[in-house]
Amino acid sequence: MPPLNYSTALREGRLEEYEAGREVKRLAFEERRVGRVEEHIRELKRDHLEIFNVVKENIIHVPYYETKDEQDRFLNSIADTHIGAGMLRMQDKWNKDYRIPLILPKFSNFPNITIPEQQWLAMFGLVIDITAQTIGATRKPDAFKRIEQAKTEIGTGFKRGQAYQPAVTEEVIVDAPQEITLDSIVSGITQAVTVQEAAAEPLASAILPAPTLSQETRKIIDDWSTKKIIVPNWFANNNINWVLQGKISEEEFIAGYTNLLNTGVITIPTAPTPPPPPPPPPIDTSTSLTMISQKWDYFDIVDGRAKGQITFRATSDFNPYYYGKELVNYMQLVNNQGLTIVLKPNVLRFTQTETDETIQYDEGVGDLKSLKVESYVWTHDNQPMSSLYKFPIYDGKPPGTGTGELARTDFLAKIGGVLAGSIAIALLLPKRIGK
């Protein structure tokens, strides 16, 4: 929404709102006067310490106009003089629409201007000529140099009508540049530049930050020169040049930069967000009955104990996912009636370089003389890794060389023979009698 001007307020019956807005601006403007003085004292100490040490006692005791109204009364009282008219013109241009304040000392014996009062003006880069007829702007060191030269050659402050040949300095005896406005420095909204200036290439590109600038200000200028921040051309042409030339304080420069950054006028480029990485492929945890082969090395029954060894090998079908993971071999001994009398789990672990594992067994089986060995490999979550491997074992014989029948003691064998013979006689006898 554009700012409310007088004609609009008058037409819409909003004069009270208009005056309230002007009062808010006026109060804010008066606060800036005090802050600007303090900032310029700090900058003089930081940037020109040798000058500050000489003039500090004079400057800090110079009274100044803390409000624009008070300063206006003084300027109006001398408006009929050449210097008074010049000061009014400068103030009008600097203060128009409550922009950068022109802050004057309270001259103790005007038009004579004391050395402390000259030093106060020099702190803002202002000089008054030897005849006290014109006021202009120059670099701060040059302003202080002129005061020292005048003091040495004349021995007093400026005196009206006294002959003086000023030192050759690049001084502009004109009012302060109109485009240095608080709006252009702080708000970034109302710019006192033409369309052509705004579209021009930044003129500050050839200017490096002065070594006396604060680290924060130097970083802003460095970031602009290396394109770490994107600023409008008018900001580079005006604000950066002004702070480098001392036409605005660093406090004003940083305040303007911060406001423009917060409102999106100055931006920080960001690298495009890379696309998200593709999702990782699903982990293959499949198993099969051909991943592990088994082969007995030896196995028999000795003194009532089943003793043997089986070698397990990871085949070419082995899923690499299971390298280094624990697998379980279940070995069970089964009697002739199909009952499991021993079930023994054992841990297997294969690696890419160690694909063979051997397990030795030693299990008590009592007086059994023959058994069946059954072996298989599973994962911990009961997924098969091998087929069922089974073979018979005997007392005193290699595996697989007997009939696979359960061996019996001599007593049981004899009883079995008698019973078999009796049954056969009983079956044949009736047939023979019948005949």
C-alpha positions as CSV (number, residue, x, y, z in Angstrom):
1,M,0.0,0.0,0.0
2,P,1.5,3.4,-1.0
3,P,2.2,5.9,1.8
4,L,-0.6,8.3,2.6
5,N,0.0,11.8,1.2
6,Y,-1.6,15.0,2.1
7,S,-3.8,15.3,-0.9
8,T,-5.2,11.8,-0.5
9,A,-5.7,12.4,3.3
10,L,-7.6,15.7,2.5
11,R,-9.7,14.1,-0.1
12,E,-10.6,11.0,2.0
13,G,-11.0,12.8,5.3
14,R,-8.0,11.1,6.8
15,L,-6.0,14.1,7.9
16,E,-5.8,12.8,11.5
17,E,-4.3,9.6,10.3
18,Y,-1.9,11.6,8.1
19,E,-0.7,13.8,10.9
20,A,-0.3,10.8,13.2
21,G,1.9,9.1,10.6
22,R,4.0,12.3,10.3
23,E,4.4,12.4,14.0
24,V,5.6,8.8,14.1
25,K,8.1,9.6,11.3
26,R,9.2,12.7,13.2
27,L,9.9,10.8,16.4
28,A,11.7,8.1,14.6
29,F,13.8,10.7,12.8
30,E,14.7,12.4,16.1
31,E,15.9,9.1,17.5
32,R,18.1,8.6,14.5
33,R,19.8,11.9,15.1
34,V,21.2,10.8,18.4
35,G,22.1,7.3,17.1
36,R,23.8,8.9,14.0
37,V,26.0,11.0,16.2
38,E,27.1,8.1,18.4
39,E,27.7,6.0,15.3
40,H,30.0,8.6,13.7
41,I,32.0,9.0,16.9
42,R,32.5,5.2,17.0
43,E,33.5,5.2,13.3
44,L,35.9,8.0,13.7
45,K,37.6,6.1,16.6
46,R,37.7,2.9,14.6
47,D,38.7,4.3,11.2
48,H,40.9,7.2,12.1
49,L,42.2,6.5,15.6
50,E,45.0,9.1,15.4
51,I,42.6,11.9,14.6
52,F,40.1,10.7,17.2
53,N,42.8,10.7,19.9
54,V,43.5,14.4,19.1
55,V,39.9,15.7,18.8
56,K,37.9,13.4,21.1
57,E,37.9,15.8,24.1
58,N,36.7,18.6,21.9
59,I,34.0,16.7,20.0
60,I,32.3,14.9,23.0
61,H,31.8,18.2,24.7
62,V,30.3,20.1,21.7
63,P,26.5,20.6,22.2
64,Y,24.4,19.9,19.2
65,Y,20.8,20.2,18.1
66,E,19.2,17.0,19.2
67,T,15.9,17.8,17.5
68,K,15.1,19.0,14.0
69,D,12.6,21.6,15.4
70,E,15.4,23.2,17.6
71,Q,17.8,23.2,14.6
72,D,15.1,24.7,12.4
73,R,14.7,27.7,14.7
74,F,18.4,28.4,14.5
75,L,18.5,28.1,10.7
76,N,15.5,30.3,10.3
77,S,17.2,32.9,12.4
78,I,20.1,33.1,9.9
79,A,18.1,32.3,6.8
80,D,18.9,35.8,5.4
81,T,22.6,35.1,5.4
82,H,24.5,33.3,2.7
83,I,25.7,30.5,5.0
84,G,22.3,30.2,6.6
85,A,20.6,29.8,3.2
86,G,23.1,27.2,2.3
87,M,22.6,25.2,5.5
88,L,18.8,25.3,4.9
89,R,19.2,24.0,1.4
90,M,21.4,21.2,2.6
91,Q,19.1,20.3,5.4
92,D,16.1,20.4,3.1
93,K,17.7,17.9,0.8
94,W,19.1,15.7,3.5
95,N,16.0,15.8,5.7
96,K,13.3,15.8,3.0
97,D,10.6,13.3,3.8
98,Y,12.6,12.4,7.0
99,R,15.7,11.0,5.5
100,I,19.3,11.4,6.6
101,P,19.6,14.1,9.2
102,L,21.9,17.1,8.9
103,I,23.1,17.6,12.5
104,L,24.7,20.9,13.3
105,P,26.6,22.0,16.5
106,K,25.1,24.7,18.6
107,F,27.5,27.5,17.4
108,S,28.6,29.5,20.5
109,N,29.6,32.7,18.6
110,F,28.1,32.4,15.1
111,P,29.3,33.4,12.4
112,N,32.6,32.8,14.1
113,I,33.1,29.0,14.3
114,T,35.4,27.5,17.0
115,I,37.8,24.8,16.3
116,P,35.8,22.2,18.3
117,E,32.7,23.1,16.2
118,Q,34.8,22.8,13.0
119,Q,35.9,19.4,14.2
120,W,32.4,18.3,15.0
121,L,31.4,19.2,11.4
122,A,34.5,17.4,10.0
123,M,33.3,14.2,11.8
124,F,30.4,14.2,9.3
125,G,32.7,15.1,6.4
126,L,31.4,18.7,6.4
127,V,33.5,21.8,5.9
128,I,32.7,25.6,6.0
129,D,34.9,27.9,3.9
130,I,37.2,30.4,5.5
131,T,34.7,33.2,5.0
132,A,31.9,31.3,6.6
133,Q,29.8,31.7,3.5
134,T,29.4,28.2,2.1
135,I,29.1,24.7,3.5
136,G,30.2,21.6,1.6
137,A,31.1,17.9,1.9
138,T,34.5,16.2,1.6
139,R,36.4,13.2,3.0
140,K,36.7,13.2,6.7
141,P,40.5,13.1,6.8
142,D,40.6,16.0,4.3
143,A,38.1,18.0,6.5
144,F,40.3,17.5,9.6
145,K,43.4,18.4,7.6
146,R,41.9,21.7,6.5
147,I,41.2,22.6,10.1
148,E,44.8,21.8,11.1
149,Q,46.2,23.9,8.2
150,A,43.9,26.8,9.1
151,K,44.9,26.6,12.7
152,T,48.6,26.5,11.9
153,E,48.5,29.4,9.4
154,I,45.9,31.6,11.1
155,G,46.0,30.5,14.7
156,T,42.3,30.9,15.3
157,G,39.0,29.6,14.0
158,F,37.5,30.8,10.8
159,K,36.9,34.5,10.7
160,R,34.7,36.3,8.3
161,G,36.6,38.2,5.7
162,Q,40.0,36.8,6.6
163,A,42.2,36.0,3.6
164,Y,42.9,32.3,3.2
165,Q,44.1,30.0,0.4
166,P,42.6,26.5,1.0
167,A,44.6,23.4,0.5
168,V,43.9,21.6,-2.8
169,T,41.4,19.0,-2.0
170,E,38.7,17.3,-4.0
171,E,36.0,19.2,-2.2
172,V,32.5,19.7,-3.5
173,I,31.1,22.9,-2.2
174,V,27.6,21.9,-2.9
175,D,24.8,20.5,-0.9
176,A,24.8,16.8,0.0
177,P,23.8,14.5,-2.9
178,Q,20.0,14.3,-3.1
179,E,20.0,10.6,-3.7
180,I,21.4,9.8,-0.3
181,T,18.0,9.2,1.4
182,L,16.9,7.2,4.4
183,D,14.3,5.6,2.2
184,S,16.9,4.4,-0.3
185,I,19.3,3.3,2.5
186,V,16.9,1.5,4.9
187,S,13.6,0.7,3.3
188,G,14.8,0.0,-0.2
189,I,11.3,1.0,-1.4
190,T,11.6,4.6,-2.5
191,Q,14.7,5.0,-4.6
192,A,16.1,8.4,-5.5
193,V,17.6,7.0,-8.7
194,T,16.5,7.1,-12.3
195,V,15.4,4.0,-14.3
196,Q,18.6,4.3,-16.3
197,E,20.7,4.2,-13.1
198,A,18.8,1.3,-11.7
199,A,19.4,-0.7,-14.9
200,A,23.1,0.2,-15.1
201,E,25.9,-2.2,-14.2
202,P,27.0,-1.7,-10.6
203,L,29.7,1.0,-10.3
204,A,31.1,-0.4,-7.1
205,S,32.6,-3.4,-8.8
206,A,36.0,-1.8,-9.0
207,I,35.9,-0.8,-5.3
208,L,37.3,-3.1,-2.7
209,P,36.2,-2.8,1.0
210,A,38.3,-0.3,2.8
211,P,40.5,-2.0,5.5
212,T,38.9,0.3,8.2
213,L,35.4,-1.0,7.7
214,S,34.0,-3.3,10.2
215,Q,34.1,-7.0,9.6
216,E,30.3,-7.2,9.1
217,T,30.3,-4.4,6.5
218,R,33.3,-6.0,4.7
219,K,31.6,-9.3,4.6
220,I,28.5,-7.9,3.0
221,I,30.6,-6.2,0.3
222,D,32.8,-9.3,-0.2
223,D,29.7,-11.5,-0.5
224,W,28.3,-9.1,-3.1
225,S,31.5,-9.1,-5.1
226,T,31.7,-12.9,-5.1
227,K,28.0,-13.3,-5.9
228,K,27.2,-15.0,-2.6
229,I,24.3,-12.5,-2.4
230,I,22.2,-10.9,-5.1
231,V,21.6,-7.2,-4.7
232,P,19.8,-4.7,-6.9
233,N,22.0,-2.6,-9.1
234,W,21.0,0.6,-7.3
235,F,22.2,-0.9,-4.0
236,A,25.6,-1.5,-5.4
237,N,25.7,1.8,-7.2
238,N,24.5,3.8,-4.2
239,N,24.6,2.1,-0.8
240,I,27.9,0.3,-1.2
241,N,29.6,3.3,-2.8
242,W,28.2,5.6,-0.1
243,V,29.5,3.6,2.8
244,L,32.9,3.2,1.2
245,Q,33.1,7.0,0.7
246,G,31.8,7.7,4.2
247,K,28.7,9.4,3.0
248,I,26.5,7.2,5.2
249,S,27.4,5.5,8.4
250,E,27.9,1.7,8.7
251,E,25.0,1.6,11.0
252,E,22.7,3.0,8.3
253,F,24.3,0.7,5.7
254,I,23.8,-2.5,7.7
255,A,20.3,-1.4,8.7
256,G,19.4,-1.0,5.1
257,Y,21.0,-4.3,4.1
258,T,19.2,-6.2,6.8
259,N,15.8,-4.7,5.9
260,L,16.3,-5.5,2.2
261,L,17.4,-9.0,3.1
262,N,14.4,-9.6,5.4
263,T,11.9,-8.3,2.7
264,G,13.4,-10.4,-0.1
265,V,14.9,-7.6,-2.1
266,I,18.4,-9.0,-1.4
267,T,18.6,-12.7,-1.8
268,I,21.1,-15.5,-1.1
269,P,21.3,-17.9,-4.0
270,T,20.9,-21.5,-3.2
271,A,22.1,-24.5,-5.1
272,P,19.3,-26.4,-6.7
273,T,18.1,-29.2,-4.5
274,P,19.4,-32.5,-5.9
275,P,16.9,-35.2,-6.6
276,P,16.6,-37.7,-3.8
277,P,18.8,-40.8,-4.2
278,P,17.1,-43.8,-5.6
279,P,15.9,-46.2,-3.0
280,P,18.4,-49.0,-2.3
281,P,17.6,-52.3,-4.0
282,P,15.7,-54.8,-1.8
283,I,17.9,-57.1,0.1
284,D,17.9,-60.6,-1.2
285,T,17.4,-63.0,1.7
286,S,16.2,-66.0,-0.3
287,T,17.3,-69.5,0.4
288,S,17.3,-72.8,-1.4
289,L,18.0,-76.5,-0.7
290,T,21.1,-76.4,-2.9
291,M,23.1,-73.7,-1.1
292,I,25.0,-76.0,1.2
293,S,26.2,-79.5,0.5
294,Q,27.1,-82.1,3.2
295,K,29.4,-85.2,3.2
296,W,30.3,-87.5,6.1
297,D,34.0,-88.0,6.7
298,Y,33.6,-90.8,9.2
299,F,30.8,-92.0,11.4
300,D,30.2,-95.2,13.5
301,I,29.2,-96.4,16.9
302,V,32.0,-97.1,19.4
303,D,31.5,-98.2,23.0
304,G,27.9,-97.0,23.0
305,R,28.6,-93.5,21.5
306,A,27.9,-92.3,18.0
307,K,31.1,-90.5,16.8
308,G,31.7,-88.9,13.5
309,Q,32.3,-85.8,11.4
310,I,30.5,-84.1,8.6
311,T,31.9,-81.5,6.2
312,F,29.6,-78.6,5.0
313,R,30.4,-76.6,1.9
314,A,28.8,-73.4,0.6
315,T,28.0,-74.1,-3.0
316,S,27.9,-71.8,-6.0
317,D,24.2,-71.3,-5.2
318,F,25.0,-69.8,-1.8
319,N,23.3,-66.4,-1.2
320,P,26.1,-63.9,-0.3
321,Y,23.8,-62.2,2.1
322,Y,24.4,-65.1,4.5
323,Y,28.2,-64.7,4.5
324,G,29.3,-64.0,8.1
325,K,25.9,-64.8,9.5
326,E,25.1,-67.7,11.9
327,L,23.4,-70.7,10.4
328,V,22.2,-73.8,12.3
329,N,23.0,-77.4,11.6
330,Y,20.6,-79.8,13.2
331,M,21.9,-83.4,13.5
332,Q,19.5,-86.0,14.8
333,L,20.0,-89.8,15.5
334,V,16.9,-91.9,14.7
335,N,16.4,-95.5,15.9
336,N,14.9,-98.4,13.8
337,Q,11.3,-97.5,15.0
338,G,11.7,-93.9,13.6
339,L,12.1,-92.3,17.0
340,T,14.6,-89.4,17.4
341,I,16.8,-90.2,20.3
342,V,19.3,-87.3,19.9
343,L,18.7,-83.8,18.4
344,K,21.8,-81.6,18.4
345,P,22.0,-78.0,17.0
346,N,25.4,-76.7,16.0
347,V,26.4,-73.2,14.6
348,L,27.8,-72.8,11.1
349,R,29.3,-69.6,9.7
350,F,30.7,-69.2,6.1
351,T,32.7,-66.3,4.6
352,Q,33.7,-65.5,1.1
353,T,37.1,-67.0,1.7
354,E,36.1,-69.8,4.1
355,T,33.4,-71.8,2.4
356,D,34.0,-75.1,4.2
357,E,33.0,-76.0,7.8
358,T,33.4,-79.3,9.7
359,I,31.5,-80.4,12.8
360,Q,32.4,-83.4,14.9
361,Y,29.8,-85.3,16.9
362,D,30.1,-87.5,20.0
363,E,26.7,-88.6,21.4
364,G,25.8,-91.4,23.7
365,V,23.4,-94.0,22.2
366,G,23.3,-96.8,24.9
367,D,23.4,-100.4,23.6
368,L,22.0,-99.5,20.1
369,K,24.2,-101.1,17.4
370,S,22.7,-99.3,14.4
371,L,21.1,-95.9,13.8
372,K,20.2,-93.4,11.1
373,V,21.9,-90.0,11.0
374,E,19.9,-87.1,9.6
375,S,21.4,-83.7,9.1
376,Y,20.1,-80.4,7.6
377,V,21.0,-76.7,7.7
378,W,18.5,-73.8,8.4
379,T,18.7,-70.1,9.1
380,H,17.7,-68.8,12.5
381,D,14.3,-68.0,11.1
382,N,13.8,-71.6,9.9
383,Q,14.5,-71.1,6.2
384,P,16.2,-74.2,4.6
385,M,19.7,-73.9,3.3
386,S,20.3,-77.6,2.4
387,S,18.4,-80.8,1.7
388,L,18.0,-83.5,4.3
389,Y,21.2,-85.5,4.4
390,K,20.8,-89.0,5.9
391,F,22.8,-92.2,6.2
392,P,22.9,-95.3,8.5
393,I,25.7,-96.0,11.0
394,Y,26.7,-99.2,12.8
395,D,28.7,-100.5,15.6
396,G,32.2,-101.2,14.3
397,K,31.3,-100.7,10.6
398,P,31.6,-97.7,8.3
399,P,28.4,-95.9,7.4
400,G,26.2,-97.5,4.8
401,T,27.8,-100.9,4.8
402,G,25.1,-102.7,6.9
403,T,21.5,-103.5,6.3
404,G,20.2,-100.6,8.2
405,E,18.3,-103.0,10.6
406,L,18.6,-102.4,14.3
407,A,21.1,-105.0,15.7
408,R,19.9,-107.2,18.6
409,T,21.6,-109.0,21.5
410,D,22.2,-112.9,21.4
411,F,19.4,-113.5,23.9
412,L,16.8,-111.6,21.9
413,A,18.0,-113.4,18.8
414,K,17.5,-116.8,20.3
415,I,14.1,-116.0,21.7
416,G,13.1,-114.6,18.3
417,G,14.3,-117.8,16.6
418,V,12.4,-120.1,19.0
419,L,9.2,-118.1,18.5
420,A,9.5,-118.1,14.8
421,G,10.1,-121.9,14.7
422,S,7.0,-122.6,17.0
423,I,4.8,-120.5,14.8
424,A,5.9,-122.4,11.7
425,I,5.2,-125.8,13.2
426,A,1.8,-124.7,14.4
427,L,0.9,-123.6,10.9
428,L,2.1,-126.8,9.2
429,L,0.8,-129.4,11.7
430,P,-3.0,-129.1,10.9
431,K,-2.3,-129.3,7.2
432,R,-0.4,-132.5,7.6
433,I,-3.2,-134.0,9.8
434,G,-5.8,-133.2,7.3
435,K,-4.0,-135.0,4.7
